[in-house]
Amino acid sequence: MANLKYTNHLNQSIEFFGTNYFVNSYKMRDYAWKYDTDFNKLKKFNRVGINSRKLTISVLANNSQTALDLYNSLYETFELDVLAQSPGKFYIGDYYFVGFVSESAKTDFSSAQNLLTLELTIVSDTNAWVKETTYNFSKNQLISGHGYVYGYPYNYASGTTKNLINESLYDSNFKITIYGGASDPAVYLGGHLYSVETDIEPNECMIIDSKNKTVQKIQADGTAVSVLECRDRDNYIFQKIPSGTVTVNWDNNFGFDVTIFDERSEPKWAV
């Protein structure tokens, strides 16, 4: 089974494997879909709302002082996120789960003070394990020769056609990061247009974020400015990316990344 790790919002991590930690992360895979009903018929499933999961951890050290240091480190790494109201991430393999440790119940403590067992309660309002996969598309790539002249409002006869593979079970949330310089950048993913009428300077980028429903230009000093009003209103800019092989078309005059978020109720099982 893949190892478990926790990283808080300050990028401080605890790896729950080795000689000091004993943990079975299978309970972290528990899930429950919420659902609506209408006249005793199932109507809609969703992950909306707060959910909780349990995790039991045993901490063991060769001496009491080392053990106490581990106990304190464990508590502080979790508690910093709660105090800052900024969640951390649990990792299993390539997937992460965003949440807070809201409870820590001690179920065993040795008289030598070198062994402690805790049952953690983890709360989340996302309730999904996420794997991020990023595809890079650079400008001035070799022309593929497809020449999509008809059916598109933009002439891509001199543009580029590539593919990406969305391994998710269903349509996925995404981030598209477009790098400057670019003027009125437009990208087709699976035939759907993602376009914003704005100029991006060479030292800037623009991020289309479907999950948070934002379109922001990141300026050279790091300032984020919303350009949502500049989006193409005839094509929904937050339409999720379909599962499977997705054709990518653009005019070849700018580079960009596409990050796909594979969201699952439980992470894939792996060695």
TAJOFEN-V958826 format. One record per pair of residues at least 12 apart in sequence whose ideal C-beta (glycine too) atoms are under 6 Angstrom apart, sorted by the first residue. I is the first residue (numbers start at 1). J is the second residue. Records with the same first field share a line. If there is no record, write none. Layout:
I=J + J
//
This chain:
2=92 + 93 + 270
3=17
4=16 + 23 + 25 + 92
5=91
6=88 + 90
7=88 + 89
8=77 + 80 + 81 + 88
9=81 + 86 + 88
12=77
14=77
20=61 + 70
22=58
23=57
27=54
28=53 + 55
29=266
30=53
31=265 + 266
33=45
34=46 + 49
47=127
50=123 + 125
51=124 + 127
52=121 + 123
53=122
55=120
56=119
57=118
58=117
59=116
60=115
61=114
64=113 + 114
67=113 + 114
71=116
78=101
81=100
82=100
87=99 + 100
92=267
93=270
94=131
95=129 + 131 + 267
96=130
97=129
98=126
99=122 + 123 + 124
100=123
101=120 + 122
102=121 + 123
103=121
104=118 + 120
105=119
106=118
107=119
128=263
129=264 + 267
130=261 + 263
131=262
132=259
133=260
134=257 + 259
135=164 + 258
136=257
137=256
138=255
139=253 + 254 + 255
141=160
144=160 + 161
146=161
148=249
154=186
156=249
159=250 + 251 + 252
160=252
161=249
162=248
163=245 + 247
164=246 + 248
165=245
166=241 + 243 + 246 + 260
168=243 + 262
170=243
171=240 + 242
172=240 + 241 + 260 + 261
173=210 + 211 + 261
174=210 + 241 + 260
175=207 + 209 + 259
176=194 + 208 + 258
177=205 + 207 + 257
178=206 + 256
179=205 + 255
180=200 + 201 + 202 + 204
181=202
182=200 + 254
183=199
184=197
185=254
187=250
188=249
189=241 + 246 + 248
190=242 + 246
192=239
193=235
194=237
195=232
196=227 + 230 + 231
197=230
198=227 + 230
203=220
204=217 + 219
205=218
210=238
213=238
215=227 + 228 + 231
//
